[in-house]
């Protein structure tokens, strides 16, 4: 149980294009999902907190118009990197927190999406 | 603001050794602390979750302890194996009541030599 998937696992795109990354909780409902990015040899940095049915809360320094987050259902959140540039190349990881019972105390992480912008 | 520090940054041990990874955090008003494992180019695997009311948690050869008063947690790995080679991250909730956002340390990269 407690599986979180991400799609795609890796993507290469041209500068100026937009890329959508999906995060799904497969066997539990997640009221809250989190998006992180990780640069090489660095730790995870929280980008935004996504609550189902409401606007995402972005961390300081993260451009909300560039990183569009949609949490349309209790099992799906999407991150769209708009007008991507080479500096957006990174490893993007999502996590999901459950709605009740034993799922609420921990976050379950997806396998990550490697984005390379040429 | 929660800050999480992990020492050492890297560790290399021969197979079979017991080892300890350290994690310290600045805001002790946490409700839990988690340890994760990350293999190169992969996502995170949750290893242990310690609730604030607990002092330690065990899973197989792994044992994690939590001392809120001193702002420290340790991850003990017994009888290390080459398959344990990975980066180990600890994460604590950021400061503030009801905060579920996690602050991560930079990790300890463990290499177990056969």
gemmi code that builds the backbone of each chain (N, CA, C; Angstrom):
import gemmi

chains = {
    "A": [
        ("UNK", (0.805, -1.194, 0.000), (0.000, 0.000, 0.000), (0.841, 1.248, 0.000)),
        ("UNK", (0.174, 2.423, -0.039), (0.821, 3.722, 0.011), (1.788, 3.932, -1.139)),
        ("UNK", (1.290, 3.759, -2.334), (2.127, 3.946, -3.518), (1.771, 5.259, -4.198)),
        ("UNK", (2.817, 5.988, -4.527), (2.663, 7.243, -5.266), (3.427, 7.110, -6.583)),
        ("UNK", (2.759, 7.417, -7.660), (3.419, 7.316, -8.968), (3.600, 8.700, -9.571)),
        ("UNK", (4.564, 8.813, -10.443), (4.793, 10.045, -11.193), (4.957, 9.694, -12.660)),
        ("UNK", (4.465, 10.600, -13.493), (4.601, 10.389, -14.924), (4.819, 11.723, -15.615)),
        ("UNK", (5.793, 11.847, -16.500), (6.712, 10.780, -16.900), (7.856, 10.633, -15.897)),
        ("UNK", (8.654, 9.616, -16.053), (9.808, 9.434, -15.176), (10.968, 10.313, -15.640)),
        ("UNK", (10.991, 10.610, -16.926), (11.985, 11.552, -17.417), (11.445, 12.223, -18.676)),
        ("UNK", (11.883, 13.428, -18.889), (11.425, 14.180, -20.060), (12.514, 15.152, -20.493)),
        ("UNK", (12.676, 15.227, -21.798), (13.587, 16.191, -22.405), (12.766, 17.110, -23.280)),
        ("UNK", (12.945, 18.397, -23.120), (12.155, 19.329, -23.922), (13.031, 20.491, -24.372)),
        ("UNK", (12.514, 21.221, -25.355), (13.219, 22.390, -25.849), (12.888, 23.603, -24.997)),
        ("UNK", (13.808, 24.516, -24.924), (13.600, 25.749, -24.183), (12.388, 26.491, -24.733)),
        ("UNK", (11.540, 26.965, -23.826), (10.348, 27.709, -24.228), (9.081, 26.886, -24.256)),
        ("UNK", (9.210, 25.585, -24.191), (8.020, 24.728, -24.186), (7.554, 24.488, -22.758)),
        ("UNK", (6.352, 23.931, -22.632), (5.781, 23.624, -21.313), (5.749, 22.122, -21.107)),
        ("UNK", (5.936, 21.719, -19.883), (5.972, 20.295, -19.534), (5.054, 20.049, -18.348)),
        ("UNK", (4.222, 19.004, -18.458), (3.321, 18.653, -17.369), (3.784, 17.364, -16.712)),
        ("UNK", (3.837, 17.373, -15.394), (4.214, 16.193, -14.608), (3.032, 15.812, -13.735)),
        ("UNK", (2.686, 14.538, -13.767), (1.563, 14.045, -12.969), (2.042, 13.294, -11.730)),
        ("UNK", (1.297, 13.469, -10.662), (1.566, 12.762, -9.405), (0.256, 12.121, -8.961)),
        ("UNK", (0.283, 10.810, -8.777), (-0.938, 10.096, -8.393), (-0.711, 9.245, -7.147)),
        ("UNK", (-1.680, 9.282, -6.251), (-1.690, 8.337, -5.139), (-2.552, 7.165, -5.594)),
        ("UNK", (-1.957, 5.982, -5.631), (-2.611, 4.848, -6.280), (-3.580, 4.103, -5.378)),
        ("UNK", (-3.326, 4.051, -4.096), (-4.158, 3.213, -3.234), (-4.626, 3.937, -1.984)),
        ("UNK", (-4.574, 5.259, -2.014), (-5.122, 6.021, -0.901), (-5.489, 7.403, -1.401)),
        ("UNK", (-6.319, 8.075, -0.647), (-6.720, 9.423, -1.026), (-5.833, 10.431, -0.312)),
        ("UNK", (-5.412, 11.423, -1.052), (-4.461, 12.406, -0.525), (-5.075, 13.793, -0.587)),
        ("UNK", (-5.371, 14.348, 0.577), (-5.870, 15.709, 0.587), (-4.766, 16.704, 0.272)),
        ("UNK", (-3.563, 16.329, 0.614), (-2.445, 17.251, 0.415), (-1.322, 16.550, -0.330)),
        ("UNK", (-0.813, 17.234, -1.330), (0.360, 16.753, -2.047), (1.412, 17.849, -2.049)),
        ("UNK", (2.630, 17.455, -2.090), (3.749, 18.392, -2.031), (4.643, 18.184, -3.253)),
        ("UNK", (5.171, 19.283, -3.742), (6.112, 19.222, -4.860), (7.471, 19.732, -4.396)),
        ("UNK", (8.502, 18.923, -4.692), (9.873, 19.255, -4.338), (10.719, 19.261, -5.613)),
        ("UNK", (11.820, 19.980, -5.549), (12.812, 19.844, -6.599), (14.163, 19.574, -5.946)),
        ("UNK", (14.978, 18.878, -6.681), (16.272, 18.477, -6.146), (17.331, 18.689, -7.218)),
        ("UNK", (18.288, 19.552, -6.929), (19.410, 19.757, -7.832), (20.481, 18.715, -7.509)),
        ("UNK", (21.368, 18.447, -8.475), (22.399, 17.423, -8.251), (23.164, 17.632, -6.955)),
        ("UNK", (23.256, 16.559, -6.192), (24.008, 16.538, -4.943), (23.451, 17.515, -3.906)),
        ("UNK", (22.222, 17.912, -4.079), (21.561, 18.772, -3.095), (20.372, 18.045, -2.484)),
        ("UNK", (19.858, 18.608, -1.428), (18.706, 17.981, -0.798), (17.421, 18.449, -1.466)),
        ("UNK", (16.325, 17.918, -1.002), (15.032, 18.296, -1.557), (14.613, 19.654, -1.010)),
        ("UNK", (14.098, 20.484, -1.919), (13.590, 21.785, -1.526), (12.107, 21.835, -1.870)),
        ("UNK", (11.304, 22.154, -0.882), (9.861, 22.231, -1.109), (9.542, 23.408, -2.022)),
        ("UNK", (8.745, 23.132, -3.046), (8.319, 24.188, -3.964), (6.929, 24.704, -3.594)),
        ("UNK", (6.021, 23.766, -3.340), (4.638, 24.177, -3.102), (3.875, 23.065, -2.412)),
        ("UNK", (2.815, 23.475, -1.744), (1.878, 22.559, -1.097), (0.564, 22.650, -1.839)),
        ("UNK", (0.045, 21.503, -2.220), (-1.152, 21.449, -3.041), (-2.289, 20.780, -2.279)),
        ("UNK", (-3.370, 21.484, -2.079), (-4.544, 20.927, -1.413), (-5.672, 20.725, -2.419)),
        ("UNK", (-6.309, 19.599, -2.343), (-7.370, 19.256, -3.280), (-8.462, 20.311, -3.277)),
        ("UNK", (-8.762, 20.796, -4.450), (-9.848, 21.742, -4.613), (-9.531, 23.178, -4.281)),
        ("UNK", (-8.290, 23.485, -3.943), (-7.934, 24.864, -3.645), (-6.606, 25.218, -4.295)),
        ("UNK", (-6.267, 26.481, -4.228), (-5.025, 26.935, -4.842), (-3.823, 26.443, -4.049)),
        ("UNK", (-2.756, 26.209, -4.768), (-1.531, 25.753, -4.123), (-0.872, 26.898, -3.359)),
        ("UNK", (-0.128, 26.529, -2.349), (0.653, 27.489, -1.575), (2.112, 27.324, -1.968)),
        ("UNK", (2.687, 28.402, -2.492), (4.044, 28.341, -2.999), (5.043, 28.831, -1.959)),
        ("UNK", (6.208, 28.239, -1.995), (7.283, 28.669, -1.117), (7.882, 29.983, -1.639)),
        ("UNK", (8.497, 30.683, -0.736), (9.117, 31.954, -1.113), (10.168, 31.717, -2.190)),
        ("UNK", (10.101, 32.535, -3.212), (11.074, 32.430, -4.291), (10.646, 31.526, -5.430)),
        ("UNK", (9.538, 30.826, -5.292), (9.038, 29.961, -6.363), (7.978, 30.720, -7.154)),
        ("UNK", (8.167, 30.822, -8.454), (7.256, 31.598, -9.287), (5.991, 30.799, -9.570)),
        ("UNK", (4.877, 31.251, -9.053), (3.620, 30.530, -9.235), (3.151, 30.537, -10.687)),
        ("UNK", (3.509, 31.550, -11.443), (3.087, 31.596, -12.844), (3.954, 30.692, -13.713)),
        ("UNK", (5.100, 30.321, -13.200), (5.972, 29.455, -13.966), (5.714, 27.982, -13.629)),
        ("UNK", (5.436, 27.726, -12.384), (5.188, 26.357, -11.920), (3.710, 26.263, -11.515)),
        ("UNK", (2.890, 25.865, -12.484), (1.449, 25.790, -12.262), (1.087, 24.448, -11.638)),
        ("UNK", (0.373, 24.518, -10.543), (-0.025, 23.297, -9.836), (-1.536, 23.204, -9.795)),
        ("UNK", (-2.025, 22.017, -10.143), (-3.460, 21.740, -10.102), (-3.690, 20.451, -9.329)),
        ("UNK", (-4.573, 20.503, -8.354), (-4.887, 19.316, -7.535), (-6.387, 19.069, -7.681)),
        ("UNK", (-6.737, 18.470, -8.812), (-8.146, 18.375, -9.196), (-8.920, 17.294, -8.469)),
        ("UNK", (-8.222, 16.291, -7.960), (-8.912, 15.209, -7.274), (-8.075, 14.752, -6.101)),
        ("UNK", (-8.624, 13.840, -5.319), (-7.919, 13.351, -4.134), (-6.793, 12.389, -4.475)),
        ("UNK", (-6.631, 12.089, -5.759), (-5.561, 11.164, -6.137), (-4.634, 11.711, -7.208)),
        ("UNK", (-4.844, 12.946, -7.629), (-4.039, 13.473, -8.718), (-3.679, 14.934, -8.501)),
        ("UNK", (-2.385, 15.226, -8.640), (-1.902, 16.602, -8.688), (-0.961, 16.708, -9.877)),
        ("UNK", (-1.002, 17.850, -10.548), (-0.113, 18.052, -11.682), (0.722, 19.305, -11.490)),
        ("UNK", (1.951, 19.227, -11.973), (2.866, 20.369, -11.973), (3.206, 20.662, -13.424)),
        ("UNK", (2.928, 21.859, -13.878), (3.265, 22.261, -15.234), (4.363, 23.317, -15.177)),
        ("UNK", (5.469, 22.998, -15.801), (6.570, 23.955, -15.911), (6.355, 24.711, -17.221)),
        ("UNK", (6.009, 25.975, -17.119), (5.696, 26.747, -18.317), (6.939, 27.460, -18.830)),
        ("UNK", (7.015, 27.561, -20.150), (8.151, 28.228, -20.795), (9.472, 27.813, -20.133)),
        ("UNK", (9.704, 26.533, -20.203), (10.863, 25.972, -19.498), (12.178, 26.503, -20.069)),
        ("UNK", (13.142, 26.671, -19.184), (14.486, 27.106, -19.557), (15.494, 26.128, -18.977)),
        ("UNK", (16.721, 26.138, -19.491), (17.713, 25.172, -18.995), (17.893, 25.193, -17.483)),
        ("UNK", (17.732, 26.343, -16.851), (17.888, 26.396, -15.390), (16.768, 25.687, -14.636)),
        ("UNK", (15.699, 25.323, -15.362), (14.611, 24.555, -14.740), (14.922, 23.063, -14.730)),
        ("UNK", (15.991, 22.674, -15.395), (16.371, 21.266, -15.398), (16.660, 20.822, -13.972)),
        ("UNK", (15.985, 19.771, -13.562), (16.105, 19.320, -12.180), (15.374, 18.002, -12.027)),
        ("UNK", (15.421, 17.483, -10.824), (14.674, 16.275, -10.468), (13.480, 16.744, -9.637)),
        ("UNK", (12.289, 16.476, -10.119), (11.077, 16.919, -9.435), (10.420, 15.716, -8.763)),
        ("UNK", (10.143, 15.852, -7.477), (9.566, 14.754, -6.706), (8.287, 15.237, -6.024)),
        ("UNK", (7.259, 14.421, -6.080), (6.034, 14.767, -5.359), (5.871, 13.821, -4.176)),
        ("UNK", (5.089, 14.251, -3.227), (4.720, 13.383, -2.119), (3.245, 13.605, -1.810)),
        ("UNK", (2.669, 12.629, -1.137), (1.246, 12.698, -0.830), (1.011, 12.326, 0.618)),
        ("UNK", (0.101, 13.038, 1.231), (-0.260, 12.782, 2.614), (-1.715, 12.341, 2.642)),
        ("UNK", (-1.985, 11.266, 3.376), (-3.317, 10.684, 3.365), (-4.351, 11.503, 4.114)),
        ("UNK", (-5.602, 11.083, 3.972), (-6.709, 11.836, 4.548), (-7.104, 11.365, 5.940)),
        ("UNK", (-6.817, 10.120, 6.247), (-7.298, 9.637, 7.538), (-6.482, 8.446, 7.991)),
        ("UNK", (-6.699, 8.103, 9.228), (-6.095, 6.918, 9.796), (-4.581, 6.957, 9.753)),
        ("UNK", (-3.981, 5.842, 9.510), (-2.531, 5.757, 9.560), (-1.827, 6.451, 8.432)),
        ("UNK", (-2.568, 6.935, 7.458), (-1.896, 7.581, 6.333), (-1.500, 9.020, 6.650)),
        ("UNK", (-2.052, 9.586, 7.707), (-1.913, 11.027, 7.862), (-0.580, 11.469, 8.438)),
        ("UNK", (0.111, 10.584, 9.080), (1.308, 11.026, 9.772), (2.544, 11.045, 8.909)),
        ("UNK", (2.499, 10.441, 7.778), (3.702, 10.378, 6.977), (3.402, 10.787, 5.549)),
        ("UNK", (4.422, 11.132, 4.854), (4.294, 11.447, 3.437), (4.905, 10.308, 2.639)),
        ("UNK", (4.244, 9.986, 1.557), (4.728, 8.946, 0.670), (5.192, 9.620, -0.613)),
        ("UNK", (6.391, 9.251, -1.021), (7.032, 9.956, -2.113), (6.953, 9.191, -3.425)),
        ("UNK", (6.817, 9.951, -4.495), (6.855, 9.365, -5.821), (8.290, 9.085, -6.236)),
        ("UNK", (8.472, 8.434, -7.369), (9.806, 8.064, -7.840), (10.573, 9.200, -8.497)),
        ("UNK", (9.905, 10.334, -8.698), (10.603, 11.480, -9.275), (10.509, 11.546, -10.785)),
        ("UNK", (10.676, 12.757, -11.293), (10.695, 13.023, -12.732), (11.942, 13.838, -13.046)),
        ("UNK", (12.751, 13.318, -13.936), (13.973, 14.032, -14.346), (13.633, 14.913, -15.538)),
        ("UNK", (13.719, 16.214, -15.374), (13.450, 17.165, -16.462), (14.764, 17.746, -16.966)),
        ("UNK", (14.962, 17.633, -18.270), (16.121, 18.244, -18.916), (15.620, 19.198, -19.990)),
        ("UNK", (15.995, 20.454, -19.874), (15.574, 21.464, -20.844), (16.782, 21.849, -21.690)),
        ("UNK", (16.636, 21.653, -22.986), (17.765, 21.918, -23.895), (17.785, 23.375, -24.354)),
    ],
    "B": [
        ("UNK", (12.291, 29.067, 12.054), (12.546, 28.321, 10.829), (13.299, 27.046, 11.163)),
        ("UNK", (12.765, 25.936, 10.694), (13.395, 24.641, 10.956), (14.624, 24.481, 10.082)),
        ("UNK", (15.702, 24.044, 10.669), (16.916, 23.720, 9.926), (17.346, 22.324, 10.341)),
        ("UNK", (17.708, 21.522, 9.362), (18.088, 20.137, 9.603), (19.505, 19.930, 9.084)),
        ("UNK", (20.339, 19.373, 9.933), (21.737, 19.145, 9.593), (22.072, 17.671, 9.763)),
        ("UNK", (22.788, 17.124, 8.795), (23.182, 15.717, 8.879), (24.698, 15.595, 8.826)),
        ("UNK", (25.186, 14.787, 9.735), (26.622, 14.537, 9.823), (26.836, 13.034, 9.969)),
        ("UNK", (27.830, 12.431, 9.241), (28.679, 13.114, 8.267), (27.988, 13.251, 6.918)),
        ("UNK", (28.597, 13.986, 6.014), (28.036, 14.123, 4.674), (28.234, 12.846, 3.867)),
        ("UNK", (29.319, 12.139, 4.165), (29.606, 10.893, 3.471), (30.297, 9.953, 4.441)),
        ("UNK", (30.071, 8.672, 4.210), (30.621, 7.665, 5.104), (30.899, 6.397, 4.303)),
        ("UNK", (32.092, 5.850, 4.501), (32.454, 4.616, 3.823), (32.876, 3.603, 4.872)),
        ("UNK", (32.231, 2.444, 4.869), (32.520, 1.425, 5.870), (32.651, 0.071, 5.197)),
        ("UNK", (33.399, -0.844, 5.819), (33.465, -2.209, 5.280), (32.192, -2.968, 5.653)),
        ("UNK", (31.859, -3.912, 4.811), (30.671, -4.724, 5.037), (30.706, -5.369, 6.412)),
        ("UNK", (29.559, -5.395, 7.070), (29.447, -6.036, 8.365), (29.531, -5.082, 9.545)),
        ("UNK", (30.012, -3.887, 9.306), (30.136, -2.930, 10.410), (28.790, -2.351, 10.806)),
        ("UNK", (28.686, -2.019, 12.076), (27.540, -1.259, 12.561), (27.877, 0.220, 12.411)),
        ("UNK", (26.889, 1.033, 12.101), (27.182, 2.448, 11.902), (26.025, 3.317, 12.383)),
        ("UNK", (26.359, 4.579, 12.619), (25.381, 5.550, 13.115), (25.407, 6.797, 12.246)),
        ("UNK", (24.232, 7.195, 11.814), (24.080, 8.446, 11.072), (23.375, 9.446, 11.985)),
        ("UNK", (23.826, 10.677, 11.928), (23.316, 11.701, 12.835), (22.485, 12.764, 12.125)),
        ("UNK", (21.485, 13.225, 12.811), (20.603, 14.273, 12.296), (20.284, 15.214, 13.454)),
        ("UNK", (20.413, 16.506, 13.213), (20.023, 17.481, 14.239), (19.052, 18.483, 13.640)),
        ("UNK", (18.169, 18.983, 14.480), (17.161, 19.926, 14.015), (17.047, 21.060, 15.024)),
        ("UNK", (16.685, 22.236, 14.543), (16.723, 23.426, 15.399), (15.430, 23.658, 16.163)),
        ("UNK", (14.306, 23.299, 15.582), (13.026, 23.512, 16.253), (12.531, 22.181, 16.791)),
        ("UNK", (12.539, 22.046, 18.098), (12.205, 20.755, 18.702), (10.696, 20.539, 18.859)),
        ("UNK", (9.884, 21.519, 18.465), (8.430, 21.362, 18.570), (7.898, 20.587, 17.373)),
        ("UNK", (8.389, 19.390, 17.209), (7.988, 18.557, 16.068), (7.074, 17.451, 16.558)),
        ("UNK", (6.212, 16.959, 15.656), (5.327, 15.864, 16.044), (5.840, 14.518, 15.537)),
        ("UNK", (6.810, 14.567, 14.603), (7.469, 13.340, 14.187), (8.741, 13.673, 13.424)),
        ("UNK", (9.492, 12.663, 13.111), (10.690, 12.819, 12.302), (10.810, 11.568, 11.455)),
        ("UNK", (11.229, 11.774, 10.206), (11.328, 10.639, 9.291), (12.739, 10.467, 8.762)),
        ("UNK", (13.072, 9.224, 8.521), (14.307, 8.888, 7.826), (13.932, 8.260, 6.483)),
        ("UNK", (14.675, 8.683, 5.452), (14.442, 8.186, 4.116), (15.742, 7.654, 3.529)),
        ("UNK", (15.564, 6.841, 2.517), (16.696, 6.375, 1.727), (16.471, 6.814, 0.295)),
        ("UNK", (17.545, 7.266, -0.365), (17.450, 7.632, -1.770), (18.607, 7.004, -2.534)),
        ("UNK", (18.258, 6.192, -3.516), (19.255, 5.626, -4.411), (19.502, 6.608, -5.551)),
        ("UNK", (20.676, 6.556, -6.172), (21.019, 7.535, -7.223), (19.962, 7.627, -8.311)),
        ("UNK", (19.499, 8.831, -8.571), (18.526, 9.049, -9.637), (17.128, 8.548, -9.334)),
        ("UNK", (16.881, 8.191, -8.094), (15.587, 7.640, -7.720), (14.871, 8.539, -6.721)),
        ("UNK", (13.626, 8.171, -6.457), (12.855, 8.892, -5.464), (13.220, 8.452, -4.057)),
        ("UNK", (12.378, 8.805, -3.100), (12.650, 8.513, -1.700), (11.876, 7.298, -1.226)),
        ("UNK", (12.537, 6.497, -0.408), (11.880, 5.385, 0.255), (11.851, 5.682, 1.747)),
        ("UNK", (10.656, 5.690, 2.313), (10.541, 5.935, 3.744), (11.060, 4.735, 4.524)),
        ("UNK", (11.961, 4.994, 5.461), (12.536, 3.915, 6.270), (11.855, 3.814, 7.630)),
        ("UNK", (11.834, 4.914, 8.334), (11.290, 4.916, 9.685), (10.637, 6.263, 9.974)),
        ("UNK", (9.549, 6.194, 10.694), (8.858, 7.388, 11.160), (8.785, 7.301, 12.672)),
        ("UNK", (9.302, 8.302, 13.359), (9.263, 8.316, 14.813), (8.317, 9.415, 15.255)),
        ("UNK", (7.322, 9.037, 16.010), (6.402, 10.023, 16.559), (7.078, 10.744, 17.725)),
        ("UNK", (6.608, 11.944, 18.014), (7.233, 12.743, 19.071), (7.118, 12.073, 20.440)),
        ("UNK", (6.123, 11.206, 20.595), (5.933, 10.527, 21.879), (6.822, 9.296, 22.018)),
        ("UNK", (7.468, 8.927, 20.933), (8.329, 7.745, 20.953), (9.787, 8.163, 21.103)),
        ("UNK", (10.582, 7.249, 21.545), (12.024, 7.516, 21.645), (12.778, 6.789, 20.550)),
        ("UNK", (12.202, 5.698, 20.050), (12.868, 5.002, 18.977), (11.906, 4.132, 18.201)),
        ("UNK", (12.353, 3.770, 17.001), (11.600, 2.872, 16.135), (12.592, 1.922, 15.499)),
        ("UNK", (12.127, 0.697, 15.293), (13.008, -0.316, 14.723), (12.333, -0.977, 13.530)),
        ("UNK", (13.146, -1.245, 12.515), (12.684, -2.006, 11.358), (13.855, -2.823, 10.858)),
        ("UNK", (13.806, -4.119, 11.132), (14.900, -4.990, 10.717), (16.222, -4.572, 11.334)),
        ("UNK", (17.192, -4.292, 10.484), (18.514, -3.897, 10.965), (18.620, -2.399, 11.243)),
        ("UNK", (17.548, -1.688, 11.074), (17.538, -0.242, 11.279), (16.875, 0.109, 12.599)),
        ("UNK", (17.488, 1.067, 13.288), (16.912, 1.583, 14.524), (17.112, 3.085, 14.530)),
        ("UNK", (16.034, 3.814, 14.698), (16.124, 5.269, 14.754), (15.681, 5.744, 16.121)),
        ("UNK", (16.423, 6.680, 16.660), (16.065, 7.259, 17.953), (15.781, 8.746, 17.787)),
        ("UNK", (15.024, 9.263, 18.720), (14.653, 10.676, 18.687), (14.773, 11.269, 20.074)),
        ("UNK", (15.529, 12.339, 20.185), (15.655, 13.083, 21.439), (15.259, 14.528, 21.135)),
        ("UNK", (14.009, 14.848, 21.393), (13.515, 16.181, 21.073), (14.215, 17.251, 21.886)),
        ("UNK", (14.494, 16.951, 23.137), (15.075, 17.973, 24.010), (16.420, 18.457, 23.506)),
        ("UNK", (17.174, 17.554, 22.918), (18.486, 17.941, 22.397), (18.441, 18.241, 20.903)),
        ("UNK", (17.307, 18.021, 20.284), (17.181, 18.281, 18.852), (17.993, 17.324, 18.006)),
        ("UNK", (17.997, 16.044, 18.387), (18.819, 15.096, 17.663), (18.072, 13.795, 17.387)),
        ("UNK", (18.442, 13.193, 16.274), (17.976, 11.861, 15.932), (19.149, 11.094, 15.351)),
        ("UNK", (19.167, 9.803, 15.606), (20.212, 8.964, 15.031), (19.583, 7.780, 14.323)),
        ("UNK", (20.228, 7.356, 13.262), (19.830, 6.154, 12.549), (20.965, 5.160, 12.684)),
        ("UNK", (20.657, 4.046, 13.294), (21.637, 2.995, 13.536), (21.397, 1.873, 12.530)),
        ("UNK", (22.432, 1.491, 11.819), (22.344, 0.383, 10.871), (23.260, -0.719, 11.356)),
        ("UNK", (22.687, -1.866, 11.621), (23.465, -3.000, 12.121), (23.911, -3.880, 10.951)),
        ("UNK", (25.104, -4.442, 11.125), (25.623, -5.415, 10.158), (25.435, -4.935, 8.727)),
        ("UNK", (26.064, -3.830, 8.402), (25.842, -3.189, 7.112), (26.167, -4.120, 5.938)),
        ("UNK", (25.440, -3.926, 4.859), (25.590, -4.724, 3.644), (25.794, -3.792, 2.445)),
        ("UNK", (26.442, -4.279, 1.386), (26.621, -3.431, 0.197), (25.312, -2.843, -0.323)),
        ("UNK", (24.229, -3.587, -0.172), (22.926, -3.087, -0.601), (22.419, -1.905, 0.202)),
        ("UNK", (23.074, -1.617, 1.314), (22.681, -0.450, 2.114), (23.259, 0.840, 1.544)),
        ("UNK", (24.141, 0.715, 0.569), (24.763, 1.903, -0.028), (23.704, 2.775, -0.684)),
        ("UNK", (23.618, 3.999, -0.210), (22.602, 4.951, -0.689), (22.813, 6.253, 0.074)),
        ("UNK", (21.999, 7.238, -0.234), (21.994, 8.470, 0.553), (20.827, 8.419, 1.521)),
        ("UNK", (21.108, 8.717, 2.768), (20.089, 8.673, 3.808), (19.738, 10.101, 4.226)),
        ("UNK", (18.458, 10.386, 4.159), (17.964, 11.724, 4.464), (17.072, 11.691, 5.692)),
        ("UNK", (17.215, 12.671, 6.547), (16.237, 12.829, 7.613), (15.439, 14.094, 7.335)),
        ("UNK", (14.206, 14.081, 7.801), (13.319, 15.204, 7.541), (12.459, 15.473, 8.763)),
        ("UNK", (12.331, 16.739, 9.100), (11.508, 17.155, 10.233), (10.485, 18.163, 9.751)),
        ("UNK", (9.308, 18.168, 10.368), (8.311, 19.171, 9.989), (8.855, 20.567, 10.255)),
        ("UNK", (8.511, 21.478, 9.390), (8.975, 22.839, 9.590), (8.272, 23.442, 10.792)),
        ("UNK", (8.756, 24.548, 11.250), (8.225, 25.208, 12.436), (6.787, 25.655, 12.223)),
        ("UNK", (6.021, 25.587, 13.269), (4.645, 26.056, 13.180), (3.668, 24.944, 13.466)),
        ("UNK", (2.622, 25.269, 14.189), (1.630, 24.266, 14.561), (0.927, 23.729, 13.336)),
        ("UNK", (0.745, 22.416, 13.323), (0.016, 21.787, 12.235), (0.720, 21.815, 10.916)),
        ("UNK", (2.025, 22.044, 10.928), (2.758, 22.103, 9.667), (3.094, 20.705, 9.200)),
        ("UNK", (2.768, 20.409, 7.964), (3.110, 19.106, 7.414), (4.244, 19.194, 6.409)),
        ("UNK", (4.660, 20.434, 6.128), (5.774, 20.567, 5.194), (7.044, 20.085, 5.870)),
        ("UNK", (7.841, 19.357, 5.127), (9.060, 18.784, 5.674), (10.274, 19.601, 5.267)),
        ("UNK", (11.200, 19.683, 6.207), (12.503, 20.259, 5.913), (13.506, 19.115, 5.930)),
        ("UNK", (14.268, 18.990, 4.850), (15.209, 17.896, 4.711), (16.622, 18.329, 5.025)),
        ("UNK", (17.397, 17.395, 5.566), (18.819, 17.593, 5.644), (19.434, 17.303, 4.281)),
        ("UNK", (20.730, 17.569, 4.165), (21.405, 17.344, 2.892), (21.776, 15.886, 2.680)),
        ("UNK", (21.618, 15.086, 3.728), (21.840, 13.663, 3.564), (23.232, 13.194, 3.920)),
        ("UNK", (23.319, 11.903, 4.194), (24.598, 11.223, 4.376), (24.707, 10.168, 3.298)),
        ("UNK", (25.758, 10.273, 2.502), (25.967, 9.281, 1.446), (26.784, 8.139, 2.009)),
        ("UNK", (26.165, 6.974, 2.057), (26.787, 5.795, 2.653), (27.288, 4.854, 1.574)),
        ("UNK", (28.512, 4.423, 1.733), (29.079, 3.411, 0.848), (29.539, 2.247, 1.715)),
        ("UNK", (29.007, 1.070, 1.451), (29.400, -0.132, 2.178), (30.268, -0.962, 1.245)),
        ("UNK", (31.499, -1.149, 1.634), (32.477, -1.817, 0.779), (32.446, -3.323, 1.036)),
        ("UNK", (32.274, -4.120, -0.034), (32.224, -5.590, 0.156), (33.547, -6.136, 0.681)),
    ],
}
model = gemmi.Model(1)
for chain_id, residues in chains.items():
    chain = gemmi.Chain(chain_id)
    for i, (resn, *xyz) in enumerate(residues, 1):
        res = gemmi.Residue()
        res.name, res.seqid = resn, gemmi.SeqId(i, " ")
        for name, pos in zip(("N", "CA", "C"), xyz):
            atom = gemmi.Atom()
            atom.name, atom.element = name, gemmi.Element(name[0])
            atom.pos, atom.b_iso = gemmi.Position(*pos), 0.0
            res.add_atom(atom)
        chain.add_residue(res)
    model.add_chain(chain)
structure = gemmi.Structure()
structure.add_model(model)
structure.setup_entities()
